[in-house]
Amino acid sequence: MRKTLAIALMLTASLGLAACDKKAEDKAQDANQHAEQAQQKMNEAQDKVSEAAKETAEAAKAQVDSSKAAVEDAAKEAAPKTN
């Protein structure tokens, strides 16, 4: 009796695992797809951050150039004029 019960339990467990196997594969594929999408979004975000940093650097350079020009203009106006 115990041997029959043990075989029945093993058969039931095997069938249960076989029935669940496809769902696990689907979940794994979905997880891989989501991971790929997340990686793409992270790459896009990194590109945007890099672009923003580049624009910030260009703006800072333009401001420095503007400040230099303003200082030069002020120096020219403050210099005594010789006639």
Biopython code that builds the backbone (N, CA, C, O; Angstrom):
import numpy as np
from Bio.PDB.StructureBuilder import StructureBuilder

atoms = [
    (1, "MET", "N", (0.828, -1.185, 0.000)),
    (1, "MET", "CA", (0.000, 0.000, 0.000)),
    (1, "MET", "C", (0.871, 1.247, 0.000)),
    (1, "MET", "O", (0.600, 2.194, -0.739)),
    (2, "ARG", "N", (1.924, 1.256, 0.830)),
    (2, "ARG", "CA", (2.782, 2.432, 0.885)),
    (2, "ARG", "C", (3.504, 2.656, -0.436)),
    (2, "ARG", "O", (3.674, 3.791, -0.879)),
    (3, "LYS", "N", (3.924, 1.566, -1.056)),
    (3, "LYS", "CA", (4.630, 1.677, -2.327)),
    (3, "LYS", "C", (3.704, 2.271, -3.391)),
    (3, "LYS", "O", (4.135, 3.112, -4.179)),
    (4, "THR", "N", (2.471, 1.855, -3.423)),
    (4, "THR", "CA", (1.502, 2.376, -4.381)),
    (4, "THR", "C", (1.247, 3.856, -4.119)),
    (4, "THR", "O", (1.165, 4.649, -5.057)),
    (5, "LEU", "N", (1.122, 4.224, -2.867)),
    (5, "LEU", "CA", (0.893, 5.621, -2.504)),
    (5, "LEU", "C", (2.106, 6.474, -2.882)),
    (5, "LEU", "O", (1.939, 7.584, -3.388)),
    (6, "ALA", "N", (3.299, 5.985, -2.650)),
    (6, "ALA", "CA", (4.513, 6.724, -2.991)),
    (6, "ALA", "C", (4.614, 6.923, -4.505)),
    (6, "ALA", "O", (4.974, 8.007, -4.965)),
    (7, "ILE", "N", (4.299, 5.890, -5.272)),
    (7, "ILE", "CA", (4.345, 5.998, -6.735)),
    (7, "ILE", "C", (3.286, 6.996, -7.217)),
    (7, "ILE", "O", (3.549, 7.794, -8.117)),
    (8, "ALA", "N", (2.118, 6.954, -6.633)),
    (8, "ALA", "CA", (1.055, 7.884, -7.028)),
    (8, "ALA", "C", (1.457, 9.322, -6.713)),
    (8, "ALA", "O", (1.210, 10.222, -7.515)),
    (9, "LEU", "N", (2.069, 9.545, -5.563)),
    (9, "LEU", "CA", (2.515, 10.892, -5.210)),
    (9, "LEU", "C", (3.614, 11.380, -6.152)),
    (9, "LEU", "O", (3.610, 12.541, -6.561)),
    (10, "MET", "N", (4.553, 10.500, -6.497)),
    (10, "MET", "CA", (5.623, 10.894, -7.418)),
    (10, "MET", "C", (5.064, 11.192, -8.803)),
    (10, "MET", "O", (5.502, 12.140, -9.455)),
    (11, "LEU", "N", (4.119, 10.409, -9.250)),
    (11, "LEU", "CA", (3.486, 10.637, -10.541)),
    (11, "LEU", "C", (2.732, 11.958, -10.541)),
    (11, "LEU", "O", (2.807, 12.712, -11.511)),
    (12, "THR", "N", (2.021, 12.242, -9.489)),
    (12, "THR", "CA", (1.281, 13.502, -9.372)),
    (12, "THR", "C", (2.233, 14.698, -9.354)),
    (12, "THR", "O", (1.983, 15.710, -10.008)),
    (13, "ALA", "N", (3.313, 14.574, -8.608)),
    (13, "ALA", "CA", (4.303, 15.650, -8.544)),
    (13, "ALA", "C", (4.948, 15.865, -9.910)),
    (13, "ALA", "O", (5.151, 17.006, -10.324)),
    (14, "SER", "N", (5.269, 14.788, -10.607)),
    (14, "SER", "CA", (5.884, 14.900, -11.933)),
    (14, "SER", "C", (4.943, 15.583, -12.917)),
    (14, "SER", "O", (5.361, 16.457, -13.677)),
    (15, "LEU", "N", (3.689, 15.190, -12.903)),
    (15, "LEU", "CA", (2.715, 15.820, -13.798)),
    (15, "LEU", "C", (2.514, 17.297, -13.438)),
    (15, "LEU", "O", (2.360, 18.143, -14.318)),
    (16, "GLY", "N", (2.518, 17.586, -12.164)),
    (16, "GLY", "CA", (2.375, 18.985, -11.736)),
    (16, "GLY", "C", (3.544, 19.833, -12.212)),
    (16, "GLY", "O", (3.350, 20.962, -12.663)),
    (17, "LEU", "N", (4.746, 19.303, -12.115)),
    (17, "LEU", "CA", (5.914, 20.035, -12.594)),
    (17, "LEU", "C", (5.902, 20.179, -14.102)),
    (17, "LEU", "O", (6.282, 21.226, -14.627)),
    (18, "ALA", "N", (5.476, 19.154, -14.802)),
    (18, "ALA", "CA", (5.416, 19.210, -16.260)),
    (18, "ALA", "C", (4.389, 20.239, -16.716)),
    (18, "ALA", "O", (4.604, 20.934, -17.709)),
    (19, "ALA", "N", (3.285, 20.338, -16.005)),
    (19, "ALA", "CA", (2.247, 21.304, -16.368)),
    (19, "ALA", "C", (2.708, 22.730, -16.085)),
    (19, "ALA", "O", (2.322, 23.645, -16.812)),
    (20, "CYS", "N", (3.505, 22.943, -15.074)),
    (20, "CYS", "CA", (3.975, 24.280, -14.713)),
    (20, "CYS", "C", (5.188, 24.711, -15.523)),
    (20, "CYS", "O", (5.549, 25.888, -15.508)),
    (21, "ASP", "N", (5.812, 23.800, -16.214)),
    (21, "ASP", "CA", (7.059, 24.101, -16.911)),
    (21, "ASP", "C", (6.870, 25.177, -17.972)),
    (21, "ASP", "O", (7.715, 26.065, -18.090)),
    (22, "LYS", "N", (5.810, 25.129, -18.731)),
    (22, "LYS", "CA", (5.597, 26.101, -19.804)),
    (22, "LYS", "C", (5.410, 27.510, -19.233)),
    (22, "LYS", "O", (5.934, 28.472, -19.795)),
    (23, "LYS", "N", (4.701, 27.642, -18.168)),
    (23, "LYS", "CA", (4.485, 28.946, -17.562)),
    (23, "LYS", "C", (5.806, 29.539, -17.079)),
    (23, "LYS", "O", (6.035, 30.744, -17.190)),
    (24, "ALA", "N", (6.656, 28.697, -16.551)),
    (24, "ALA", "CA", (7.956, 29.179, -16.084)),
    (24, "ALA", "C", (8.784, 29.693, -17.256)),
    (24, "ALA", "O", (9.482, 30.699, -17.133)),
    (25, "GLU", "N", (8.707, 29.001, -18.398)),
    (25, "GLU", "CA", (9.423, 29.455, -19.586)),
    (25, "GLU", "C", (8.877, 30.793, -20.061)),
    (25, "GLU", "O", (9.638, 31.688, -20.427)),
    (26, "ASP", "N", (7.554, 30.926, -20.053)),
    (26, "ASP", "CA", (6.943, 32.196, -20.459)),
    (26, "ASP", "C", (7.378, 33.323, -19.537)),
    (26, "ASP", "O", (7.690, 34.425, -19.989)),
    (27, "LYS", "N", (7.396, 33.042, -18.265)),
    (27, "LYS", "CA", (7.815, 34.065, -17.300)),
    (27, "LYS", "C", (9.271, 34.442, -17.507)),
    (27, "LYS", "O", (9.635, 35.612, -17.388)),
    (28, "ALA", "N", (10.093, 33.474, -17.810)),
    (28, "ALA", "CA", (11.516, 33.753, -18.049)),
    (28, "ALA", "C", (11.684, 34.595, -19.307)),
    (28, "ALA", "O", (12.499, 35.518, -19.325)),
    (29, "GLN", "N", (10.931, 34.293, -20.353)),
    (29, "GLN", "CA", (11.003, 35.085, -21.583)),
    (29, "GLN", "C", (10.515, 36.506, -21.332)),
    (29, "GLN", "O", (11.118, 37.466, -21.811)),
    (30, "ASP", "N", (9.425, 36.641, -20.581)),
    (30, "ASP", "CA", (8.916, 37.973, -20.244)),
    (30, "ASP", "C", (9.942, 38.750, -19.427)),
    (30, "ASP", "O", (10.147, 39.944, -19.647)),
    (31, "ALA", "N", (10.573, 38.079, -18.503)),
    (31, "ALA", "CA", (11.587, 38.743, -17.680)),
    (31, "ALA", "C", (12.760, 39.203, -18.541)),
    (31, "ALA", "O", (13.294, 40.292, -18.335)),
    (32, "ASN", "N", (13.159, 38.381, -19.497)),
    (32, "ASN", "CA", (14.250, 38.764, -20.397)),
    (32, "ASN", "C", (13.855, 39.963, -21.254)),
    (32, "ASN", "O", (14.661, 40.869, -21.464)),
    (33, "GLN", "N", (12.633, 39.972, -21.746)),
    (33, "GLN", "CA", (12.160, 41.102, -22.550)),
    (33, "GLN", "C", (12.135, 42.383, -21.723)),
    (33, "GLN", "O", (12.545, 43.444, -22.196)),
    (34, "HIS", "N", (11.660, 42.281, -20.513)),
    (34, "HIS", "CA", (11.608, 43.453, -19.639)),
    (34, "HIS", "C", (13.018, 43.937, -19.296)),
    (34, "HIS", "O", (13.262, 45.139, -19.201)),
    (35, "ALA", "N", (13.927, 43.006, -19.114)),
    (35, "ALA", "CA", (15.306, 43.385, -18.823)),
    (35, "ALA", "C", (15.933, 44.103, -20.021)),
    (35, "ALA", "O", (16.661, 45.080, -19.847)),
    (36, "GLU", "N", (15.653, 43.623, -21.228)),
    (36, "GLU", "CA", (16.171, 44.277, -22.431)),
    (36, "GLU", "C", (15.586, 45.679, -22.574)),
    (36, "GLU", "O", (16.304, 46.623, -22.906)),
    (37, "GLN", "N", (14.290, 45.818, -22.325)),
    (37, "GLN", "CA", (13.652, 47.132, -22.406)),
    (37, "GLN", "C", (14.232, 48.074, -21.365)),
    (37, "GLN", "O", (14.470, 49.249, -21.648)),
    (38, "ALA", "N", (14.456, 47.573, -20.184)),
    (38, "ALA", "CA", (15.032, 48.401, -19.127)),
    (38, "ALA", "C", (16.439, 48.847, -19.513)),
    (38, "ALA", "O", (16.820, 49.990, -19.263)),
    (39, "GLN", "N", (17.203, 47.954, -20.118)),
    (39, "GLN", "CA", (18.559, 48.304, -20.550)),
    (39, "GLN", "C", (18.520, 49.378, -21.627)),
    (39, "GLN", "O", (19.330, 50.305, -21.610)),
    (40, "GLN", "N", (17.587, 49.260, -22.559)),
    (40, "GLN", "CA", (17.447, 50.274, -23.608)),
    (40, "GLN", "C", (17.080, 51.623, -23.005)),
    (40, "GLN", "O", (17.632, 52.648, -23.404)),
    (41, "LYS", "N", (16.162, 51.634, -22.058)),
    (41, "LYS", "CA", (15.772, 52.884, -21.401)),
    (41, "LYS", "C", (16.940, 53.481, -20.630)),
    (41, "LYS", "O", (17.118, 54.700, -20.619)),
    (42, "MET", "N", (17.736, 52.636, -19.988)),
    (42, "MET", "CA", (18.901, 53.135, -19.265)),
    (42, "MET", "C", (19.914, 53.744, -20.235)),
    (42, "MET", "O", (20.517, 54.775, -19.935)),
    (43, "ASN", "N", (20.102, 53.118, -21.386)),
    (43, "ASN", "CA", (21.021, 53.664, -22.385)),
    (43, "ASN", "C", (20.520, 55.012, -22.901)),
    (43, "ASN", "O", (21.302, 55.947, -23.070)),
    (44, "GLU", "N", (19.209, 55.107, -23.151)),
    (44, "GLU", "CA", (18.631, 56.375, -23.607)),
    (44, "GLU", "C", (18.810, 57.456, -22.542)),
    (44, "GLU", "O", (19.151, 58.595, -22.858)),
    (45, "ALA", "N", (18.582, 57.096, -21.300)),
    (45, "ALA", "CA", (18.739, 58.062, -20.214)),
    (45, "ALA", "C", (20.192, 58.515, -20.100)),
    (45, "ALA", "O", (20.460, 59.695, -19.876)),
    (46, "GLN", "N", (21.127, 57.586, -20.252)),
    (46, "GLN", "CA", (22.546, 57.933, -20.186)),
    (46, "GLN", "C", (22.918, 58.867, -21.330)),
    (46, "GLN", "O", (23.695, 59.803, -21.140)),
    (47, "ASP", "N", (22.369, 58.620, -22.512)),
    (47, "ASP", "CA", (22.627, 59.506, -23.651)),
    (47, "ASP", "C", (22.104, 60.915, -23.373)),
    (47, "ASP", "O", (22.763, 61.904, -23.696)),
    (48, "LYS", "N", (20.922, 61.000, -22.776)),
    (48, "LYS", "CA", (20.352, 62.314, -22.454)),
    (48, "LYS", "C", (21.183, 63.037, -21.400)),
    (48, "LYS", "O", (21.370, 64.251, -21.479)),
    (49, "VAL", "N", (21.676, 62.300, -20.423)),
    (49, "VAL", "CA", (22.521, 62.904, -19.391)),
    (49, "VAL", "C", (23.812, 63.424, -20.017)),
    (49, "VAL", "O", (24.265, 64.521, -19.694)),
    (50, "SER", "N", (24.395, 62.644, -20.903)),
    (50, "SER", "CA", (25.633, 63.063, -21.570)),
    (50, "SER", "C", (25.391, 64.307, -22.421)),
    (50, "SER", "O", (26.204, 65.231, -22.435)),
    (51, "GLU", "N", (24.277, 64.316, -23.122)),
    (51, "GLU", "CA", (23.934, 65.467, -23.960)),
    (51, "GLU", "C", (23.714, 66.713, -23.104)),
    (51, "GLU", "O", (24.152, 67.806, -23.464)),
    (52, "ALA", "N", (23.044, 66.545, -21.989)),
    (52, "ALA", "CA", (22.808, 67.682, -21.089)),
    (52, "ALA", "C", (24.121, 68.200, -20.516)),
    (52, "ALA", "O", (24.297, 69.411, -20.384)),
    (53, "ALA", "N", (25.032, 67.319, -20.177)),
    (53, "ALA", "CA", (26.331, 67.732, -19.649)),
    (53, "ALA", "C", (27.110, 68.505, -20.711)),
    (53, "ALA", "O", (27.767, 69.501, -20.406)),
    (54, "LYS", "N", (27.035, 68.045, -21.947)),
    (54, "LYS", "CA", (27.716, 68.730, -23.042)),
    (54, "LYS", "C", (27.136, 70.127, -23.240)),
    (54, "LYS", "O", (27.883, 71.090, -23.413)),
    (55, "GLU", "N", (25.819, 70.240, -23.215)),
    (55, "GLU", "CA", (25.170, 71.544, -23.374)),
    (55, "GLU", "C", (25.524, 72.474, -22.212)),
    (55, "GLU", "O", (25.719, 73.671, -22.420)),
    (56, "THR", "N", (25.608, 71.946, -21.016)),
    (56, "THR", "CA", (25.976, 72.753, -19.851)),
    (56, "THR", "C", (27.399, 73.279, -20.002)),
    (56, "THR", "O", (27.673, 74.438, -19.690)),
    (57, "ALA", "N", (28.300, 72.428, -20.478)),
    (57, "ALA", "CA", (29.682, 72.851, -20.681)),
    (57, "ALA", "C", (29.767, 73.937, -21.753)),
    (57, "ALA", "O", (30.518, 74.901, -21.608)),
    (58, "GLU", "N", (29.003, 73.778, -22.815)),
    (58, "GLU", "CA", (28.995, 74.791, -23.877)),
    (58, "GLU", "C", (28.428, 76.115, -23.362)),
    (58, "GLU", "O", (28.934, 77.183, -23.705)),
    (59, "ALA", "N", (27.386, 76.045, -22.542)),
    (59, "ALA", "CA", (26.799, 77.256, -21.982)),
    (59, "ALA", "C", (27.787, 77.952, -21.039)),
    (59, "ALA", "O", (27.878, 79.180, -21.039)),
    (60, "ALA", "N", (28.511, 77.194, -20.254)),
    (60, "ALA", "CA", (29.505, 77.771, -19.348)),
    (60, "ALA", "C", (30.613, 78.447, -20.135)),
    (60, "ALA", "O", (31.073, 79.527, -19.764)),
    (61, "LYS", "N", (31.045, 77.814, -21.225)),
    (61, "LYS", "CA", (32.085, 78.410, -22.067)),
    (61, "LYS", "C", (31.584, 79.703, -22.688)),
    (61, "LYS", "O", (32.321, 80.687, -22.739)),
    (62, "ALA", "N", (30.351, 79.717, -23.158)),
    (62, "ALA", "CA", (29.782, 80.920, -23.751)),
    (62, "ALA", "C", (29.689, 82.040, -22.714)),
    (62, "ALA", "O", (29.922, 83.205, -23.038)),
    (63, "GLN", "N", (29.355, 81.701, -21.491)),
    (63, "GLN", "CA", (29.261, 82.706, -20.438)),
    (63, "GLN", "C", (30.647, 83.267, -20.104)),
    (63, "GLN", "O", (30.785, 84.467, -19.865)),
    (64, "VAL", "N", (31.662, 82.418, -20.085)),
    (64, "VAL", "CA", (33.033, 82.880, -19.835)),
    (64, "VAL", "C", (33.469, 83.831, -20.946)),
    (64, "VAL", "O", (34.052, 84.881, -20.677)),
    (65, "ASP", "N", (33.186, 83.462, -22.194)),
    (65, "ASP", "CA", (33.535, 84.316, -23.325)),
    (65, "ASP", "C", (32.819, 85.662, -23.231)),
    (65, "ASP", "O", (33.407, 86.707, -23.509)),
    (66, "SER", "N", (31.561, 85.630, -22.844)),
    (66, "SER", "CA", (30.786, 86.859, -22.695)),
    (66, "SER", "C", (31.357, 87.734, -21.588)),
    (66, "SER", "O", (31.456, 88.953, -21.727)),
    (67, "SER", "N", (31.730, 87.091, -20.487)),
    (67, "SER", "CA", (32.320, 87.842, -19.372)),
    (67, "SER", "C", (33.648, 88.478, -19.779)),
    (67, "SER", "O", (33.930, 89.619, -19.413)),
    (68, "LYS", "N", (34.455, 87.748, -20.526)),
    (68, "LYS", "CA", (35.735, 88.292, -20.994)),
    (68, "LYS", "C", (35.496, 89.501, -21.887)),
    (68, "LYS", "O", (36.188, 90.513, -21.768)),
    (69, "ALA", "N", (34.533, 89.397, -22.766)),
    (69, "ALA", "CA", (34.230, 90.509, -23.663)),
    (69, "ALA", "C", (33.751, 91.727, -22.876)),
    (69, "ALA", "O", (34.111, 92.860, -23.192)),
    (70, "ALA", "N", (32.947, 91.488, -21.862)),
    (70, "ALA", "CA", (32.451, 92.593, -21.041)),
    (70, "ALA", "C", (33.599, 93.260, -20.288)),
    (70, "ALA", "O", (33.629, 94.486, -20.177)),
    (71, "VAL", "N", (34.533, 92.482, -19.773)),
    (71, "VAL", "CA", (35.685, 93.033, -19.057)),
    (71, "VAL", "C", (36.555, 93.840, -20.017)),
    (71, "VAL", "O", (37.025, 94.922, -19.665)),
    (72, "GLU", "N", (36.771, 93.325, -21.217)),
    (72, "GLU", "CA", (37.569, 94.052, -22.200)),
    (72, "GLU", "C", (36.913, 95.376, -22.582)),
    (72, "GLU", "O", (37.592, 96.396, -22.700)),
    (73, "ASP", "N", (35.595, 95.362, -22.773)),
    (73, "ASP", "CA", (34.878, 96.594, -23.097)),
    (73, "ASP", "C", (34.986, 97.596, -21.954)),
    (73, "ASP", "O", (35.197, 98.785, -22.189)),
    (74, "ALA", "N", (34.843, 97.130, -20.734)),
    (74, "ALA", "CA", (34.946, 98.017, -19.582)),
    (74, "ALA", "C", (36.359, 98.584, -19.461)),
    (74, "ALA", "O", (36.529, 99.750, -19.104)),
    (75, "ALA", "N", (37.361, 97.780, -19.753)),
    (75, "ALA", "CA", (38.746, 98.240, -19.689)),
    (75, "ALA", "C", (39.023, 99.290, -20.755)),
    (75, "ALA", "O", (39.735, 100.262, -20.504)),
    (76, "LYS", "N", (38.462, 99.097, -21.941)),
    (76, "LYS", "CA", (38.651, 100.070, -23.013)),
    (76, "LYS", "C", (38.005, 101.406, -22.665)),
    (76, "LYS", "O", (38.568, 102.462, -22.953)),
    (77, "GLU", "N", (36.845, 101.367, -22.057)),
    (77, "GLU", "CA", (36.155, 102.596, -21.678)),
    (77, "GLU", "C", (36.837, 103.296, -20.518)),
    (77, "GLU", "O", (36.816, 104.524, -20.430)),
    (78, "ALA", "N", (37.431, 102.533, -19.642)),
    (78, "ALA", "CA", (38.098, 103.120, -18.469)),
    (78, "ALA", "C", (39.489, 103.653, -18.800)),
    (78, "ALA", "O", (40.015, 104.492, -18.069)),
    (79, "ALA", "N", (40.085, 103.186, -19.878)),
    (79, "ALA", "CA", (41.432, 103.622, -20.241)),
    (79, "ALA", "C", (41.401, 105.097, -20.660)),
    (79, "ALA", "O", (40.461, 105.530, -21.326)),
    (80, "PRO", "N", (42.409, 105.858, -20.279)),
    (80, "PRO", "CA", (42.433, 107.276, -20.661)),
    (80, "PRO", "C", (42.633, 107.392, -22.172)),
    (80, "PRO", "O", (43.401, 106.655, -22.791)),
    (81, "LYS", "N", (41.910, 108.342, -22.721)),
    (81, "LYS", "CA", (41.990, 108.551, -24.164)),
    (81, "LYS", "C", (43.106, 109.538, -24.457)),
    (81, "LYS", "O", (43.231, 110.571, -23.799)),
    (82, "THR", "N", (43.895, 109.215, -25.430)),
    (82, "THR", "CA", (44.979, 110.121, -25.838)),
    (82, "THR", "C", (44.611, 110.753, -27.175)),
    (82, "THR", "O", (44.266, 110.061, -28.133)),
    (83, "ASN", "N", (44.689, 112.068, -27.219)),
    (83, "ASN", "CA", (44.362, 112.799, -28.454)),
    (83, "ASN", "C", (45.527, 113.556, -28.939)),
    (83, "ASN", "O", (45.441, 114.231, -29.965)),
]
sb = StructureBuilder()
sb.init_structure("model")
sb.init_model(0)
sb.init_chain("A")
sb.init_seg("    ")
for serial, (resi, resn, name, xyz) in enumerate(atoms, 1):
    if name == "N":
        sb.init_residue(resn, " ", resi, " ")
    sb.init_atom(name, np.array(xyz, "f"), 0.0, 1.0, " ", f" {name:<3s}", serial, name[0])
structure = sb.get_structure()
